[in-house]
Amino acid sequence: MPTLLPRSFYLDSPDIVARNLLGKLITRNLNGERLTGRITEIEAYLGLSDPASHSFIGKTARNAVLFGPPGFSYVYFIYGMHYCLNFSCQPEGEPGGVLIRALQPVAGLDTMARLRGLASPVKPKLLCSGPGRLCEALGITLAENGLDVTRAKSPLRVLDDGFRPTSITATPRIGISKAVDMPLRFLMTAPDPGALSSRRSHRH
């Protein structure tokens, strides 16, 4: 039975939280249906010491979630067309966060395809590969900013079902113009398709 990640999970620095989030499940309750995806790509943003972080400029109305308690969703709109999902990290008052870059769809694929305007069946990789795509597939907008993802009744939660990546690759972050050389983008390597399918069955 998957377990809900507690607030203490998000207390560490964003780079540690990001690594530990790989392989975890994001589940979104939307109109009574549960849409779920496994985190396969993520980026860490270190806060006041990181020029690429939204919190680098100090606390504003837009980035206030990053300065609050850990374990809350931070959603922002970018390029006038995409939403991006992040989670706050570190103790309250110490800004930091992680950007969810890609998911492997696990449940609710038909609804994800509909939300993305794609005809089913569709290749799962096309549903949640990229920050904007995954937000669209999960129906995440600015209305989901500031949700407590550690609360059992939250419409957006992060769960641990025991899955662990066999290896993790770190690379520089992409799509940014500052602090471009920092290796804070993390991608997971799955154990093997059979193990995953058997498990499935029982900027910021």
N, C-alpha and C positions, 0 to 999 in steps of 0.2 A: 504494500500500500504506500503510495507516494506520501511524503511528509512535507509540510509547509516549512520553508526556510524561515528561521526566527530573525528578529532584528539584529541580534548579535552577529549574524553571518555577515552583515554589511558594515560592521564597525572598522574593519581593516582598511588599509590603503587601497585605492582603486585598482592598482595593478594586481594585488593579491585577490581582491574580490572578483575581478574579471577572470582570472585563471580558474578560480573555484566555481564560477558560474557556468563555465563550459560544460555542456552535457546536461545541465539542469533544464527543467520544463517550465515554460511560460504558459499559463492557462488563462484564457479570457472567457468570461461568461458574457455572452451576447444574446439577448432576447431568449434566454432560457437554454441556449446551446453552449456547449463548452468547446472552444477552439484552442488547440494545444500544439505547441511546437518546441523542439529541443534546440537549445542555444548552441550554434556551431561556430559563430564568429562574433567577436566582441572587442571593443576598444576601451582603454582606461584613460581618464582625464584627471590630472592630479590636483586641480584646484588653483590656489593662489600662486603656486610655483610653476604653473603650466600655461604658457602664452596661448595655447590652442584651446584651453578650457573656457567655457562661458563664464565661470566664476572668477577668472583672472582679473577682471575689471572691478571686482568688488560686488557686494550684494545689490541687486536691483529687483524690481517687481517681477521681471521675467525669470531670473535665475534663483529666486528665493528658496525654492525647494532644495537646491544643492547646499544651502547653508543650514537647513533644518535637520531633523532627525534622519538617520539612515534608514533605507528600506522603503523609500517613497518613489513614485514614478515622476520623472521629469520629461515632459513632452514639449517639443518645440516645432515650429513650422519653418521650413527652409526652402529657398529658391522659389517661393510663392506657389509651391505645389506639393511638397512632401512633408509628412510628419516624421519625427524621429523619437524613439523611445529610449530613455535612460533610467537608471536607478541611482539614487543618492547613496553615498558611502561616507564612512568616517563619522566620528562623534559629532553631535549637533554643534554648529558654529565653525566646524572645520570642513569647508566645502570640498567636494570631490564626487566623481560619478563615473558610471560606465555606460557606454553606448552599445545597444544591442544591434549588431550589423546583419545577422542572418540566423534563420531558424530552419530546422528540418521539420516539416509538418508531420504531426502525429495523429491528430483527430480534428474532424470538421473540415476536411479538404474541399468538399463540394461548396460549402459556404465561403471558404476562403477564396475559391475560384470566382464565385459570384461577386463577392465584394471587390475583387480585382478586375471584374469585367471580362473574365476569361471563360470560355466554354469548357465544360467538363466532358471527358476526363482531360486533365492537364498534367504535364510533368511536375511533380512536387517541387522540383528545384526552382521552377518559375514563380512559385507562390510567395516565398519568403526570403529570397536571396537579395538582400539589400535593405537598409534601414527603412526607406520609403515603402518598399513593397510589403515588408512584414507588417508595418503599421496599417496599411491598406487592407491586408489579408485578415488582420485581427480587428478591424473596425476601430482603430485607435486614433483619436483626434485630440485637440486641446482640452476637450471635456474630460479626458483621462489624466490630465496633469494633476499631480499631488495626491494620487491614490496610495494608500498604505498597503503595499504588496505583502506585508507580513500578517495581515488580518485575515482570519479564516473566511469571513463573509465578503471580502473584497472582490469586485468583479475582475481584478487583475492580480494574479498571484504567481509565485515562483516555487516550484516543487522539486523535491529530490526523490527519484525513484530508484536510486542505487546505481544508475549508469555512470561509468567513468571512462573518459577518453584514454586510449592507450598511449597517445602522445599529443603534445601541444606545441604548435609552432608560433613563434613570436616574430613579428615584422614591424616596420614603421607604419604608423597610421596613414590612412589614405583620405583624400578629399579635403585636406587642410593646407594652410599656407604658412603656419608657424609651428616651430618645434617639430619639424617634419622628420627628423632623424631618430626620434625616440622610439624604441621598439615596444610599443604599447598596444599593438593589435595582435590578438590571439585567436588562433584557429585550432580546432580540434580534429584529431584523427579518430574515427570510430573503431571499436574493436574488430567487428566484422558484421556484414549485413545480416547473417543468421542470428547473431546474438542480439542485434537491435530489434529484428522482427519478433523474436521470441519474447523479448522484454515488452514489446509493444502489445502483444497479445494478452497475457494474464492481466561626435562633436558635441562635443558638448561642453 
